[in-house]
């Protein structure tokens, strides 16, 4: 690393505009008890990290909705990576071991189970909810290593996503990789959708699609039944890179790229 450079696009990078304080006390409390961070490891090396949300629990298990990027093979996106260990950073900052129960590579959705009851709040994902076009929303995440909760505001927009999945829609929330898999909520705390990653705006999977996938999971009888499809949609996630602060500050502000030092990709 060259002196003065900073690592961007890493899993611990918080949202540039953190609007957590703008959430009401009731909404902040609910999110703080239902949003978790997850990380997958191969041996001692971290493979991926993202956000998830409790969707149900009983005395035996707690289930977390998150992104299948947590377990997707980066070399062959049609498959789940082998020999991964999953750790969940809980709302009290304690860690628990998670197990992949279901995943759908087409829609990049995964369900992680934790042995025992670990939640006091869950997302009310099955409640009827009418979303307003161009309504104000907040993307919520939790950073794995620090356990910090983060949120950033935006609006729903009528714009197609550039990713393969045609059902995706967009919001103006600008998240980091730490927010992948986290909930997009309205300012009453209602779960609207699950966030994925975009460089400027955030693609999200509509609520009805998420519910359809969850119902297909629940209809399965196998405890570790996995859904794989031929030629699944691609869900690219950028790699971290080192750059000079001046490159980060002026990127996208009309400065000639040729005048800036180049970022160093890891």
Buried (B, 14 or more C-beta within 10 A) or exposed (E): EEEEBBBBBBBBBBBEEBBBEEBEEEBBEBBBBBBBBBBBBEEEEBBBBBBBBBBBBEEEBBBBBBBBBBBBBEEEBEBBBEEBBBBBBBBEEEBBEBBBBBBBBBBBBBBBBBEEEBBEBBBBBEEEEEBEEEEEBBBBBBBBEBBBBBBBBBBBEEEEBEBEBEBBBBBBBBBBBBBBBBBBBBBEBBBBBBBBBBEEBBBBBBBEBBEBBBEBBEEEEEEEEBBEEEEBBEBBBEEBBBBBEEBBEBEEEEEEEEEBEEBEEE
